[in-house]
């Protein structure tokens, strides 16, 4: 029985006994009013509980933030609570089309976007969410704009459980990613020092989420990568929690706490396991590219956005 109703019943009995020995009719009116109040309070309380238990997948989850995940403690997070540009104490930007970098134009993947710097149109915090948005517009040498945020030298981690709750974009030509790169190239440039793709999604495979480690021995350049995938038919429609649990001997990939891929350490050579030094987060939407544009780019769908509820690290 509901505790509130039990207490109301006890009070009702006491008051009823008093009414029999005093002015019955007046007290009965008071009792009816009191019971009405109790019933109203009980209904309101249960309604609030129902609302909490049936919280929408797109609503904020700040009231349920836990400082622990298993035996580990929350050591870094961004809950995106202040509207405007992303917090510059936690996030910086990759800017441009990479034509001036060793990887070459298109960020090494023949991508079509130009990444902007501190432009709310492409990266902003609004109503508790980080929004990264790609637009079809001429900027620099490119016909699309987007944003690529990184926590380099502001949030760098060696081992831990990394969680990102996000809703990803749909549409042919979208290529959204939540990933990690080495803060210092301990073993040399890509892929020698490693890469951890927490989540990748391409628009032409709308119901699939991918998780991949890249090393010198296992990478997409040689076709030797060890990619995991999980079927998520509502991947583009709802928020999901994408995570890796990275230890000194393995990396596990999860979606909504479901383990779907494991990469184990094989030997002590960096060529197979370079994951023994700090990495930082990268959040971005690319347009087209070798993978995202494999089946073309639909020019009619833009703008497209990725919404991020939170980024958290437990150690």
C-alpha positions, 0 to 999 in steps of 0.5 A: 500500500502507498505510504501516503494513503496509509498515513491518511487512513490513520489520520482519518480514523483518529478524526472520525473517532473525534467526530463521534464524540463532538460535532459529527456533521462539522467534522465529517465535512472537514474529513471529506475535505482532508481526504480530498486533499490526500487523494490529490496529493497522492495522485500528483506524486504518482504522476511525477513518478510516472513522468520520471520513469517515462522520460523522453529519449531526447530530454536532459538527464542531468538529475540522474548524473552519477559520479561513479560508473562501477568502481570508477569516479567521474573525472571529467565531463561537459554537460553543456549547460551554458548557451552559446559557443562551446566551453573554450576551457574544454574544447578547441577546433580543427579549422579549414579544409586541411589543404595546408596539412600533410594529410592533404585536402579533405582531411585525408578522406576527400571530405567536402566540408570546411570546418569553421572556428567559433561559429555558432551556426556550426557549433553551439550549446543550446538548451543543454545540448551541444549542436554540431551542424553541417550546412550547404554553403560556399566557404573557402574552397568547399561547398559545405561548412561544419565543425570539428571540436576537440579536447586536445590539451584540455581533456586528455586521458589514458585509460578509462570509460568514455561515454557520450550520449548523442543523437546522430544525423541522417541522410545520404552523405552524412558521416558523423563521428565521436572518436579519440586521437593521441595528444602527442604522436608518441610513435609517429604520425597516423596510424602509428600512434593509434586512433579510437573511433568510439562511434561512426555512422554513415548515412547510407547505412542508417541502422548501423553503428561502427566502432574501430581501433586503428594501429599501424598493423590494423587500419583502413589504409591497408584494409586490416582494420578490426571494426565492430558493428551493431544494428540500431534501427533507431540510430538516427531517431533517438539519443543513445549512449556510445562508450568505450572502456579502455584498459591497459590490455583491451578496449571494449565498445558499447551502445546503451551498455550493450557490449558489441566489440572488443579489441585485445592487446596483442604483444608489446609492439606499438604497431599492434597496441599503441594505446598506452598514452593520452588521447583526446576527444573529437566530435564532428560531422563530415560531408561525403568523403571516401566512406561517407560519400561512397554512394554520393551526397544528397544535396537537398537534405542540408542542414544536418546536425548531431546533438550531444547531451554529455561527454563523460570520463570515468577512471 
